[in-house]
Amino acid sequence: MYSGSSDGEGHEATQRKIPPASSMLWVRNLRRFIGSGTGLGSEALMELETKRILLDIFKEKQQKSAEAGTIPSFYKKKPEDGSISHRVQRLAKYRFLKKQSDLLLNADDLDAMWVCLRENCVIDDATGAEKMNYEDFCHIASVCTEQIGPKCRRFFSPSNFMKFEKDEQGRIAILPFYLYVMRTVSLTQARIDMSELDEDSDGFLQPQEMEAYIRGLIPNLAQLRDMPASFVQMYCRIAAQKFFFFCDPHRRGKACIKKVLLSNCLQELMELHQESEEEVTDTEQAENWFSMASAKRVCDIFILLDKDNNGTLSKQELREYADGALTEIIIERVFDEHVRRGKVGGASSREMDFDSYLDFVLALENKDTPEGLTYLFRCLDLNGRGYLTTADIHSLFRDVHQKWIEGGNYELCIEDVRDEIWDMVKPADPLRITLADLLACKQGGTVASMLIDVRGFWAHDNRENLLQEEEEPEEES
């Protein structure tokens, strides 16, 4: 009567009759009661409201991300000064730079390495040069490691040995290798010093940070040690401006540390390490922008031009630069392209400040460089079209021609000069000359001089005589 099969069927029937929890009236009422927040305390209500707001924000961000697609993050807000993250960042940077500095070779280490190189090298019978093969190289590495420590080991890698020119017996000269080690140490030390001054740790130096770096170098540069204290600030400003002229082409007000390290400017500055003044001629000092003589010359010229002593140069004052050799049109174009407008008075009140003056001088003294030629090309491009036409050349050279005649020189044809410039440049488009054409022809500086400066045209016109005069003293000596 009560069989097992009937009990199982009855149990299954009982389970089917129990309604799901979601359909029970008391469950629905409870959920409605909790969802409305009725009867909850203030803390529970606040937590519920917070969850709801965060959920809405999350959904909104998800929707925006889906609409915008996968855009990588390109901006990260820098930590505020004094915040914990800022302090941690500064501490981590200090420890990292300290660790890198400890791995550098000091002056005593470099001297010890040079002694090891000379004691373990061989003399080339033909040239008398001190050389070493790879076995000597490895042996010297072991000796240096014992005397100096493991920090010199990285210079004695096989890849470094392969960087240098080898003779028929596979030997390299020890002097180029030693100079390579010295330059690597010097650049690494410069990188550490600049990074310490980089306040926001973005890999760029602001003008005041670059000036601070140069100020710290002055006591270590033999030719600058006797600099008057009153001139130090002005010197740092003049020196720093060259770094920004060549390493900040877009004029963003900051120079990339990597570009500074790889630029010729730093190498030119380090040339002032030479101890004896006899090793450096007056001509070399004048050509080196960072020398005391050059800095004083640039500063004295500005003071001489500034007739009203207001710290800026007007167009009339700048016309006296280089004894008035520059043309009227180029002075106007320099002010149009490279001098900021005054806050009041409009264009008539526009005057050239000292930093703009330094850029102007750097461009004129470095016309053959891409940076200097780019500066001048903006002035030569009268209509801002990115190229020069025959009409532009004619307009530019007309002022040069006038000064040429006023100087008592022979009459010349402007069209002939224009055709000569076209032959010198050989532009890709025969109807226009672009900046790329001037850079490619390797005579862009000469062309620019011919169009802006009567002295520059005279030098080009008498180039054969000048070349002969330069060769005669060499033959006599």
Disulfide bonds with the S-S distance in Angstrom:
none
